[in-house]
Amino acid sequence: MALPPAVELRRRNRAALLEQLHRHGPQTRAELTEALGLNRSTIGALATDLADSGHLQETTGQSTGSAGRPSTLVACVPQSITVSAVEIRADRLRFALVGLGGEVLERSETALEEGADAMTAVAGLTRGTAAAAVAAMPGLVDEGTVAHSTELGWVDRRVAADLEAATGREWKVVDTATAAAVGEWARGDAREARKLLYLHGGRGLTAGLVIEGRAQRGGSIQLGHIVVEPGGRECECGLRGCLEAEMEVRAYAEDIERTTLAAGMGDGAARDWLRRSGEDLGRALGAVVTATGPDEILFGGWLRELYLSTAAPVRSALAETTLPHLRSKLRLRTPVLGDEGALIGAAETGFEAVFDRMR
Amino acid sequence: MALPPAVELRRRNRAALLEQLHRHGPQTRAELTEALGLNRSTIGALATDLADSGHLQETTGQSTGSAGRPSTLVACVPQSITVSAVEIRADRLRFALVGLGGEVLERSETALEEGADAMTAVAGLTRGTAAAAVAAMPGLVDEGTVAHSTELGWVDRRVAADLEAATGREWKVVDTATAAAVGEWARGDAREARKLLYLHGGRGLTAGLVIEGRAQRGGSIQLGHIVVEPGGRECECGLRGCLEAEMEVRAYAEDIERTTLAAGMGDGAARDWLRRSGEDLGRALGAVVTATGPDEILFGGWLRELYLSTAAPVRSALAETTLPHLRSKLRLRTPVLGDEGALIGAAETGFEAVFDRMR
């Protein structure tokens, strides 16, 4: 049955106020009035209400946006709403319990033995009190199912259901690249990007797209399977000439640092590989940029090291395969959250669901 | 100032009811109660209200979904809310005035002389009574500006502002391919597609993406400028080996019917071109599919004829460049609205804005 209108409106305003403080940090009541377009008295009543329920507290300090003398700020109580975030990799699990406002309250990491069940390990790390639970993992993830993951070796695995069975609670499942894109947008310095493309280098190459703060529906972009050399090397996906196959990702991903070091010391083979890989990556990116039109690209995972040592070939191959109009507004750089992006983004995805549910 | 909650809620329910009838056609009150999740008495009050304001009328007949004897249906009054839709092409303009519920109330078409100003011609076709006005045109369109249009020869033209100056009213501007995708989703038979990719063949090749009924932000995909032959033929965009250049789009777009006819009669050059073009198109599509993951692709404009005569090479080149997981759920076909798609989609884009404004 529909709620009475006044109750429904108050719920929506509560959600909007909490989301505002979660995203932007402590603020004065005047700033909140301005940001949310509500009356001063409405803000006052909501803040009192949410302080009574233990979600907000008043502190003294300076809000992010303002200079001048300290004033009374409204701030989140981190423990009042928490989200469990897990990042699953082939060889380890990382866990964070993140509180309202973005503070990481707990953090742990565990190695996964060869053949160990990731779901059982997740159950060992997480507890049931969080308002939402989100797991990030590399691959083509859509609606709770991993259709294909080069890195984890999973095909059509119903991960959300498996996680629920192992832990007794509901899980949201996202891909690592998209989670990292969300993380960089929400907590990194990519907030200005309208369309943010995050490239993730793991044992495979994927990309995630965030459009105006929201993850693109339907999961990650299979960057590693853009065909850059028709009829080229055989790829394990069954195609020929995929970026992953041409770059010999399997052979190089594990020791990119050694390769860049060797190239720096004059190793001809390492140099050649870096240059060719940069060109292939730039060419694959050209197609992705033409199809998706991002204004910012972040090179994450081990693609960070690759990009830092091959920016010139990447850029020139990209220039040869991207319309000048799409290229002119494009920024290329490395992520500020580094390896933490996917875990933070998974938590933010959870908070998004929490706020959506409140409305 | 914020509206009182009850007023705001009533507005939102009015918008939801009108949108439901606009999209799905006449329905009984019981069906509306079910579809909108509102009380029967609320639906009754809303319907009476909207009948009084002239938006709805009661008729007798059968709703789309049901069999059995005719019953009393609630239906839109088409004239109560109208949208002006215009499609701008290089050589002509098409106009439709579309009423609430999707009925085309007026329709006209005018040739554009070489060098004529499209904006003045639009002003001559449209009148000021419509609730929204939307213009579709081929090219890379974003936030009221045409960044680049091969077909119209425009670069960074602020079309929304130009249209407003010529007609004295606000315009929304969309690209032809995206408009056609919206049209096929809303009024064609592509409603089941989660991600619908519409390919438009005009003097250039573009594509539009509709995700769960909403146009992808940031405008069309520049399909014609996916590089399919690195270092290949020079394209007028400045790159080399673009799909448009390799397919010699300029030379063939105008007489695709003659080319397919010639090929059918055994003309070797025409056959070769069709086969090569199909392969190039399939390869470019492989990259777009890998980047965007559609579940349905429609071949529109003159690509319709091309696809109908080269489906085999298109499909086999696509198979060589697309992950099996992405390919397995993909349907390829031709649009049911044919040439009307963009105009209908422009009108639907206008109605979407009208309903959003009502809330």
Interface residues (C-beta under 8 A of the other chain):
Chain A: M1 A2 P5 A6 E8 L9 G37 L38 N39 T42 L140 A147 H148 R194 K195 I211 E212 Q216 R217 G218 G219 I221 Q222 L223 H225 I226 V227 P230 C237 G238 L239 R240 R283 G286 A287 V288 T290 A291 T292 G293 E320 T321 T322 L323 P324 H325 L326
Chain B: M1 A2 P5 A6 E8 L9 G37 L38 N39 T42 L140 A147 H148 V155 R194 K195 I211 E212 Q216 R217 G218 G219 I221 Q222 L223 H225 I226 V227 P230 C237 G238 L239 R240 R283 G286 A287 V288 T290 A291 T292 G293 E320 T321 T322 L323 P324 H325 L326
